[in-house]
């Protein structure tokens, strides 16, 4: 595989660009959007993707063929029409594209975990906009949950003003749906960068204490959406999933009964790149 080949991870709320080099696999850029919540405008999405890739110098002579591979996840699984639109956009840009199943997404995560710095004794939780995958040691098959951050935002008013958010109810609801065997876990998808951005101290630069995380989430829960978006480690829209993501971690801590968890920046694109 050439060092300039990129993976484009297309989800319902973001498009992430990953590059594999001699130093490893790294996320090099991200843009956020709302594919399920907004009316799809093909030219606008196509221009956004083109701009995202152009900023990486990845469009030699304007031709992306052979340089970029794209995978679609939650949003494209839920909406056949959106999947068709994304296929058309990638075809226009000469990008190889396919939509992956939730099961395949979990298997890509498992491959990424195997070659990551996540200790082998930890279970792993990965949350997307429309699904959650949990890899446990008690079961060879991944634990697949067909709802995610967007669903939690809608069901529990997590994007509303602070006094309208049903955070405690959301945490209890999640905890009751997590596997009973959940043990100490890592939480993936940019969580380490997120916590470091907010200057949360990590034990041995690896683990976030439950007490520290609980205090941090209470502070964020009191902020309105505009304040959250104004202090994002990525772009402003990324923080629209912060409260829901925090609920998932808190539910995991309650279910597992553990005093800490490992935040990780691991993503399914890491697993996808392992097989190229």
N, C-alpha and C positions, 0 to 999 in steps of 0.2 A: 504494500500500500504506500502511495506517495505521501510525503509529509504534509503536502498542501491539501489533502483531501479532508473534507469537512462532513460532519453529520448535523443535520437540521432536525431538531426535535420539535414537532408541531403539535401543541396542545390547545386546549380550549381557551387558556388565558395567557399563553406565552409561546414564543418561538425562540428556542435556544440553539446557539451554534457551538459545536464542540470540535476541537482539533486534536489529532493524535500526533505526537512528536517523540523524539528520543527521550524527552523528559517525562513523558506520560501523556495522559488524556486530560485536557483542561477545557472548561467552559470559557469561551472568549467573548461572547456577547449574548445579549438577550433583549427582546422587545416584548411588550405586553399588549394584549388585545382582549376583546370579549366576543369570541366567535358565536357562542350560544345565546348570549344576551342581546346581541345587536344584529341588525339586518346586514347580511353579507354583501359586501361590495367587492367583486372580483378584482377590478383594476386597482383599488386601494390596497388590498391584501398583496397582490402581485408586486406593487411598487414598494410596499413595506419590506417584503422578503428580499427583493432586489437590492434595496438600500442597505439592509442588514448585511447581506453578503458582500456588497461592494465595499463596505467599510472595512472588511477584512482583506481587501486586495485579492479576493478569490474569484474574480470574473475576468480571466485573461481573454482579451478580445471580445468581451461580452458573452462568452460561451461557457456555461456552467457544466456541460455534459462531461461526466467522468470525474468532476472535481467535488461534487456534492451529492450526498444521498439523504433523502428525507424520510422520516417516519411520522405517521399520524397516530394519535392516541385517543383520549377520551371523547373529544368533540366529534371527531370523524367516525368513531364507533357508534355514537348516539344518533348522528344525523347522516343518512345516506346522501342527502342533497349536498350537505357540506363536504362530505367525502368526495363527491363528484367534482365539486368546485375546486377542492384542493388538488385533485388529480389533474384537472385542466390547467390550473396555475402552474404546477410543477412541470407539466408537459410543455407549456409555453416557455418556461425558463430552461428547458432541457435538463431537468433534475429528475433522477430516478426516485420514485415515490411508492410507498405502500402503507396501508393502515394495518397496525398490529392489534391482535386480540389482547384482552386483559391477561389471559393466561400466558401469552408470549411475553407480555410486558414484565410479568413476574419472573419468568425464566431468564430474561435479559438482566433483570435486577440480581438474580441469583449468581449469574456469571460474573457480574461486576463485583459482587461481594467477595467472591472467591479470590480475586486478585487485588483486593483493596486492603486498607489498613484497619478494617473493622475486625475485631477479635472474633475467632470462630465460635466462642461460647455465647455470643449475643444473638438474639432474634433481631429482625429488621422490619421496620415499618416504613413504607413509602406511600405518600399521599399525593394523588393528582387532583385535578379539578373535578373529575367525575368518578373516581374510583380510588380504592385503597388496597394495597397488596401487603400482606404480612408473611414473612418467611420465619417459620419457627423450627426448633430442633425436635419438637414432639411429632411433627407430621412432615413427611417427605413432600407432599403436595402443598403448594402455596395457599394461603388463606385469602380468598378474593372477596372483597366487599364492593358491591356495585353502586356506591355513592362516594362523593368526595367533597372537596372544599366548596365548590359552587353550590352543591346541594345543601351543605350545612349553613352557608351564608343565607340561603333563601328560607330554609326551614326554621332557623332559629334567629332570624333578623340580625345577623352579625354585622351587616353593613349599615345598620340604622344608628341613630344617636345612642350613646352609651347606656342610657337608662332603659332603652327598649330591647337591648340585646339579651337573649336568653342563654347566657353562657353556662350557668350551672346545670340547666336542663340539658344543654348540648353535651356537656362532659358526661353526665350520667347516661344519656342515650347512647353515646359512643361506647362507653365502658361496658355496657350490657351486651354490645354486639361484637366485642373483641373476643378472641379465643381465650378460654379459661386457662389454657396452658401457657399464656404469654409470660415470658421471663424477662430478665434484663435485656434491654434493647438499644439499638441504634435507630436514629430517625434521619432519613436521607432527604435529598432534594434542595440543597442550599442552606440547610439549617446551621451549619458551622459558621458560614459567612454572615448569616443573619444575626447570630448571637454575638459574634465578635464586633459587628458593626455597632451594636448597642452596648459594647464594652462589658459583656457578661463574662466573668472570669471562669475559666474551665480548669478543672482539676487535672493536673499533669498535661494540660493543653488537649485533653481528650474528653473529659466527662463534665456534664453540667449537673450540679446538685439540684435535687428536687426543690429544696428550700429557696435557692436562688431563682430558679425558673418560675416558681409560683409567685414570688414577689414581682418579678419582671412582668409576668402576664397580667397581674392585677394593675400594674402601672399602665400598660398598654391598653387594657380594657376601658380605662377612664378617658382615653383620647378619642376625639371625633375622627371621622374618616379623613378629613382634610389634614389634620395634624399627623395622622399615621402616614399618609401619602407623602407628606413633606419631609419625612425622615426615613426614607427607604434605602436599603443597601444596594438596590438595583434601580429600576425606574419607579415612579410613583405608584403606578397601578399594581405593582407586585405586592404592595402592602394590603391590598384588598383581600388577600387570603390569609393575612397574619393572625387574626383572631381565631379563625377556624382551625388553622394549623396548630396554634397554641392549645386549643381544646383537644385536638387529637393526641398531642404529647401528654397532656395532663391526664387524659383518659387512659393512656398506656401506662403511666406511672401508677395510677390507682389500681388498674387491673393486675399489673405485675407485682405490686407491693414493693417496688424498688425505690431506693433513695437517690438514684441518679440515672442519667441516660447519656448515650454518646451521640452528639450532633454530627452529621456528616454531610458533605457536599456531593456525595455519590448520586448518580442519575442513571436512568436506564440506558442513556446513550453510551455510557461507559461499557455496558454489556454488549451493546450493538457493535461497537468498535472492536471489541475483543474477537468477534467472529469474522471480521473483514480481512 
